Amino acid sequence: MSQSISYADAGVSIDNANRAVAKIREYARATFNERTLTEIGSFGGMFSGAFPGMDDPILVASADGVGTKLKLAFETGIHNTVGADLVNHCVNDILVQGARPLFFLDYFATGKLEPDVTAAVVEGMARACKENGCVLLGGETAEMPDFYPPGEYDLAGFIVGVVDKPKVIDGKSIVPGDVVLGIPSNGLQTNGYSLARKLFFEVGGYTVDSYLDELGTTVGEALLATHQSFLPQIGPLLSKNGDKSVAAPIKGLAHITGGGFLENIPRILPDGVTVEINRGTWTELPIFGLMQKLGNVSDQEMFRTFNMGIGMVVICAEASAETMIGQVNCFRIGRTTTGKGVSIV
Amino acid sequence: MSQSISYADAGVSIDNANRAVAKIREYARATFNERTLTEIGSFGGMFSGAFPGMDDPILVASADGVGTKLKLAFETGIHNTVGADLVNHCVNDILVQGARPLFFLDYFATGKLEPDVTAAVVEGMARACKENGCVLLGGETAEMPDFYPPGEYDLAGFIVGVVDKPKVIDGKSIVPGDVVLGIPSNGLQTNGYSLARKLFFEVGGYTVDSYLDELGTTVGEALLATHQSFLPQIGPLLSKNGDKSVAAPIKGLAHITGGGFLENIPRILPDGVTVEINRGTWTELPIFGLMQKLGNVSDQEMFRTFNMGIGMVVICAEASAETMIGQVNCFRIGRTTTGKGVSIV
C-alpha cells in the first residue's frame, strides 16, 4: 500500500478539464451580449431577466440531443458541426412557439477528455449561437472513464427563449381549410440516424467515404449536413404575429424532428383537425429515396422517421398563403381538414 | 430486397418512447405550479417570465450531470435516487449566487429504452423538483442504439432560477478576516466517483453489497447517499441578503463539487484573498478516511477531489458568524486571509 493513487489514476484529469474549459471560455465569451452578467466559471450563468418591451414575457425552454448523428462525427473526425446541429435544433424547437432564443447551455460527456475534440464541438455550438443571437451561457464538461468508448462522446443542449404572451404561436386558431406550407430541409436534420446508418452502412455496405452520384457527395458528408435554423426566415414574422392588423399571421409551426411528419404535425393541431399532405408538391431530397430503396422501407415508416425534405411546417389561413410564400422560402404541401392525425396522399 | 426495414429494426422504438413519455408526463405534471403555462409534449416548455416583486431580475442557469455515480445505480438496480442527485446538485449550483430555482429540464440517453428504468429516474427528479419548489418543465429522452451498453444511461440536467440583482451573492465583499463556515454533506454528493469506485472495487476488492462496519452500511448504499439540497437551510436567508440592515449577510457561498475544496472555494474569492481551512474542526465522514487509507491517497488529492464532509461553504463577517451558526447547521472551519488559493492546515 505504498503506491499512492490519484484522481488521474482513476482516469479523470482535472488539469485536462481546465485546459478544455479555457478554450470553451474563449468561444463562449464571443457570444456574450449586454444581457450577459457573468463569466463562464461561475457556478451558474447569469442573464438579465427583465423584458421591458413585453406585456407578459413567457420563457420557453427546451432540451435536446444530437442522437446517433454523433457517430458520423466519430467516423469522419469532423467535430465542429454537431454543436451547430444541436443549437439549431433547440432554436427551432422554441421558435415553433414564437420564441426567440436568449441563452443556451450544453452538456458534453466523454470517457477521456481530448481538449481539441471538445474545443471543436464547442466551436460549432458557439458559432451557431452567435448566428442565432443566442448566448452560450455555460455548460458541463464531464470526463467519465469507462462510460464512453474511446473517441466517443454524448452531447445535450438546453435553450431558453422568450415570447410575449400575445405573440405565442400555439396552433389554437388552426381550422379546416387552412394551408400547410413546408420549409425545405437540407438533409436528415437531427433524427432518424440509427435507421439511416443501418441502411447505408449495414444494408448498403457503404462507408462514410463512399461517393454516391445520387447524393453528389460522400455518404458521410450528406449525413452530416448541418441542421438549419429557421429563425432567419421566421424571425422577421414573429414580432408581427398576434397583431390583428397583420396580413399573414402564422397559425402554427411544427419542427419536423424525431417522429417525422406523422408525429410532429399533430402536436400543434386542435382536436378534430387533420392535415392532408400532398406528396410531390415539394422536392424530396435524393437521400430519402435512396434510403427507402436500400431498405425497402414503407412510406409510413419513412414519414414517421424522417423529415422527407421538409424541415418545418407552417400553417396559415388560405388568404395569407401567397403573402407567406413571398416571405418564406416554402412549398404549399397540403391543407387542413376535419379528422384526426396526418394523411399523406 | 423484399424484407422491409423499419426504425424499430434499427433499435429505436417510438412506441416505447411514447410509453416512457406518458409516465414522465405524470411525474412532471405533479411539479407544475401557477407559473407553468404548458404541457409536456409541446416542443418547448413555457414558464412565466414576469417577476413583479423584483427590481432587476437576473436569471441564473446551470447544467450538470451525475457523472460515474450512475454506475452505482446500474450496479445496485436503484434508479430512483440519481435524478434527485442531479436536481439537488443543480439547485445548489445556482443557490450559491443567491438564486431560487424556477424550472428544470433533463436529458436522458440510453441504448435501449426500458420504460420502468426511465420512469424511476424521472420519479427521483420530479420528487426533488417538488421538494425544491422547482417545476420539471420538460426534457429529452433519447434512445441511441450502440451508444450505451445494455442497462446503462447518461443523465444531464439544466436548471434556471432567479435572483433580484441587489441580492446576488458573488463573494465580492469578502475580505481577509472573514469567517469560513462549512455545511456538512452526507457523502460524496456527485463527484469523485471514478476515484471512489477504483478505490472500493479495484483496490479494496469490495462489491456494492459489501457491508463495512466503518460505514455502518453497504458500500453501494454509502456511495449512493443522495446529494442534498442546501436550499432548505440557505433559502430563508436569501430574501434578507443585500438588505444592509440584516445582521448576518452571506458574503459568499461555494458548492463543493468536482475539484473538491481546492478548486471550488477560490471561485468566489476576490483577488488577494485566500482561505485557510482548519482540518479537525468538522466531522470528516468515515467514508473519506476509508478511501484515503485504501489508496494511500495524498491529502492534497483528497481535498482536490472530494468534499471531505463539507457540502457547501459559507463565508460571512466575523461579527455575523454566531448568528449564522444559529441559523444554519454548520461548523466554523476556517478564515480568510491575504494570499492566493486555499490552504488546509
Contacts between the chains, C-beta under 8 A, distances in Angstrom:
chain1	res1	chain2	res2	distance
A	1	B	296	5.2
A	2	B	296	6.7
A	3	B	296	6.6
A	4	B	295	7.1
A	4	B	296	4.7
A	4	B	297	6.3
A	4	B	298	5.7
A	4	B	301	7.6
A	5	B	195	7.4
A	5	B	198	6.9
A	5	B	199	6.7
A	5	B	203	6.7
A	5	B	295	3.5
A	5	B	296	6.7
A	5	B	297	5.6
A	6	B	195	7.8
A	6	B	297	7.1
A	6	B	298	7.4
A	6	B	301	5.0
A	7	B	192	7.2
A	7	B	194	7.3
A	7	B	195	4.9
A	7	B	301	6.2
A	7	B	304	7.0
A	7	B	305	4.6
A	9	B	195	7.8
A	9	B	198	7.1
A	10	B	194	4.3
A	10	B	195	4.1
A	10	B	197	7.5
A	10	B	198	4.3
A	11	B	194	5.6
A	12	B	194	4.9
A	12	B	195	6.9
A	14	B	258	7.5
A	14	B	259	6.0
A	14	B	263	6.9
A	14	B	304	6.9
A	17	B	258	7.9
A	37	B	58	6.0
A	41	B	267	6.6
A	42	B	97	6.8
A	42	B	267	7.1
A	43	B	62	6.5
A	43	B	93	4.5
A	43	B	94	6.9
A	43	B	96	4.7
A	43	B	97	6.3
A	43	B	254	7.9
A	43	B	255	5.9
A	43	B	267	7.0
A	44	B	60	4.1
A	44	B	61	6.0
A	44	B	62	4.3
A	44	B	93	5.6
A	44	B	94	4.1
A	44	B	96	7.4
A	44	B	97	5.2
A	44	B	99	6.5
A	44	B	159	8.0
A	44	B	161	7.4
A	45	B	60	7.0
A	45	B	61	5.0
A	45	B	62	6.9
A	46	B	58	5.2
A	46	B	59	7.1
A	46	B	60	5.4
A	46	B	97	6.8
A	46	B	168	7.5
A	47	B	58	7.0
A	47	B	59	4.7
A	47	B	60	7.8
A	47	B	61	6.8
A	48	B	56	7.7
A	48	B	57	7.7
A	48	B	58	6.4
A	48	B	59	7.4
A	49	B	49	6.7
A	49	B	51	6.2
A	49	B	54	7.9
A	49	B	57	3.7
A	49	B	58	5.8
A	49	B	59	4.2
A	49	B	162	5.8
A	50	B	56	6.1
A	50	B	57	5.9
A	51	B	49	6.2
A	54	B	49	7.9
A	56	B	48	7.7
A	56	B	50	6.1
A	57	B	48	7.7
A	57	B	49	3.6
A	57	B	50	5.9
A	58	B	37	6.1
A	58	B	46	5.2
A	58	B	47	7.0
A	58	B	48	6.4
A	58	B	49	5.8
A	59	B	46	7.2
A	59	B	47	4.7
A	59	B	48	7.4
A	59	B	49	4.2
A	59	B	59	8.0
A	59	B	102	8.0
A	59	B	103	7.9
A	59	B	160	7.3
A	60	B	44	4.0
A	60	B	45	7.0
A	60	B	46	5.4
A	60	B	47	7.8
A	61	B	44	6.0
A	61	B	45	5.0
A	61	B	47	6.8
A	61	B	103	6.6
A	61	B	105	5.8
A	61	B	137	5.7
A	61	B	138	6.4
A	61	B	158	7.9
A	61	B	160	6.9
A	62	B	43	6.5
A	62	B	44	4.3
A	62	B	45	6.9
A	62	B	105	7.3
A	62	B	138	6.4
A	63	B	105	4.2
A	63	B	106	6.6
A	63	B	107	5.2
A	63	B	138	6.2
A	63	B	139	5.1
A	63	B	140	4.5
A	63	B	158	6.1
A	64	B	107	7.7
A	64	B	140	5.0
A	65	B	107	6.0
A	65	B	109	6.1
A	65	B	140	5.6
A	65	B	142	4.8
A	65	B	144	7.9
A	67	B	142	5.9
A	67	B	144	5.9
A	68	B	144	5.2
A	68	B	145	7.0
A	68	B	146	7.4
A	68	B	147	6.2
A	70	B	147	7.7
A	71	B	146	7.7
A	71	B	147	7.7
A	93	B	43	4.5
A	93	B	44	5.6
A	94	B	43	6.9
A	94	B	44	4.1
A	96	B	43	4.7
A	96	B	44	7.4
A	97	B	42	6.8
A	97	B	43	6.3
A	97	B	44	5.2
A	97	B	46	6.8
A	99	B	44	6.5
A	102	B	59	8.0
A	103	B	59	7.9
A	103	B	61	6.6
A	105	B	61	5.8
A	105	B	62	7.3
A	105	B	63	4.2
A	105	B	158	5.9
A	106	B	63	6.7
A	107	B	63	5.2
A	107	B	64	7.7
A	107	B	65	5.9
A	107	B	107	6.3
A	107	B	156	3.8
A	107	B	158	7.6
A	109	B	65	6.1
A	109	B	154	5.8
A	109	B	156	7.4
A	137	B	61	5.7
A	138	B	61	6.4
A	138	B	62	6.3
A	138	B	63	6.2
A	139	B	63	5.1
A	140	B	63	4.6
A	140	B	64	5.0
A	140	B	65	5.6
A	140	B	156	6.8
A	142	B	65	4.8
A	142	B	67	5.8
A	143	B	194	7.9
A	144	B	65	8.0
A	144	B	67	5.9
A	144	B	68	5.2
A	144	B	154	7.9
A	144	B	194	7.1
A	145	B	68	7.0
A	145	B	194	5.1
A	146	B	68	7.4
A	146	B	71	7.6
A	147	B	68	6.2
A	147	B	70	7.7
A	147	B	71	7.6
A	147	B	152	7.7
A	147	B	154	7.1
A	152	B	147	7.7
A	154	B	109	5.8
A	154	B	144	7.9
A	154	B	147	7.1
A	154	B	154	5.6
A	156	B	107	3.7
A	156	B	109	7.4
A	156	B	140	6.8
A	156	B	156	5.0
A	158	B	61	7.8
A	158	B	63	6.1
A	158	B	105	5.8
A	158	B	107	7.7
A	158	B	158	3.7
A	159	B	44	8.0
A	160	B	59	7.4
A	160	B	61	6.9
A	160	B	160	6.1
A	161	B	44	7.4
A	162	B	49	5.8
A	168	B	46	7.6
A	192	B	7	7.2
A	194	B	7	7.3
A	194	B	10	4.3
A	194	B	11	5.6
A	194	B	12	4.9
A	194	B	143	8.0
A	194	B	144	7.2
A	194	B	145	5.2
A	195	B	5	7.3
A	195	B	6	7.8
A	195	B	7	4.9
A	195	B	9	7.7
A	195	B	10	4.1
A	195	B	12	7.0
A	197	B	10	7.5
A	198	B	5	6.8
A	198	B	9	7.1
A	198	B	10	4.3
A	199	B	5	6.7
A	203	B	5	6.7
A	254	B	43	7.9
A	255	B	43	5.9
A	258	B	14	7.5
A	258	B	17	7.9
A	259	B	14	6.0
A	263	B	14	6.9
A	267	B	41	6.7
A	267	B	42	7.1
A	267	B	43	7.0
A	295	B	4	7.0
A	295	B	5	3.5
A	296	B	1	5.2
A	296	B	2	6.7
A	296	B	3	6.5
A	296	B	4	4.7
A	296	B	5	6.7
A	297	B	4	6.3
A	297	B	5	5.7
A	297	B	6	7.1
A	298	B	4	5.7
A	298	B	6	7.5
A	301	B	4	7.6
A	301	B	6	5.0
A	301	B	7	6.2
A	304	B	7	7.0
A	304	B	14	6.9
A	305	B	7	4.6
